[in-house]
Amino acid sequence: MPRLEEIRANLVDRFQKAKEQGWLGEVAAIQASLAAAEHQLTAMRDVSARHTTVHLGMPDFRTSAGRLTSDPASGY
């Protein structure tokens, strides 16, 4: 996301320069790229806001291997 924000900032700068120079074709192309970058940034922010970290814990291999017993003398 930080790299896409840099790209967006660069596009804004290029857009201003193209407008100042009167490069209408370049303005249109940059507008399209800028809209796509902003759309992607919005989508990335939405996804990151929805997803949270879930702690799954450490697996206990003794239970999956069938070695867990209720006998404390067995050492497991």
ZIQUIDA-V164218 format. One record per backbone hydrogen bond with DSSP energy under -1.0 kcal/mol. CO is the residue of the C=O (numbers start at 1). NH is the residue of the N-H. Records with the same first field share a line. If there is no record, write none. Layout:
CO = NH  NH
This chain:
1 = 5
2 = 6
3 = 7
4 = 8
5 = 9
6 = 10
7 = 11
8 = 12
9 = 13
10 = 14
11 = 15
12 = 16
13 = 17
14 = 18
15 = 19
16 = 20
17 = 21
18 = 23
22 = 24
23 = 27
24 = 28
25 = 29
26 = 30
27 = 31
28 = 32
29 = 33
30 = 34
31 = 35
32 = 36
33 = 37
34 = 38
35 = 39
36 = 40
37 = 41
38 = 42
39 = 43
40 = 44
41 = 45
42 = 46
43 = 47
44 = 48
45 = 49
46 = 50
47 = 51
60 = 64
61 = 65
62 = 67
71 = 74
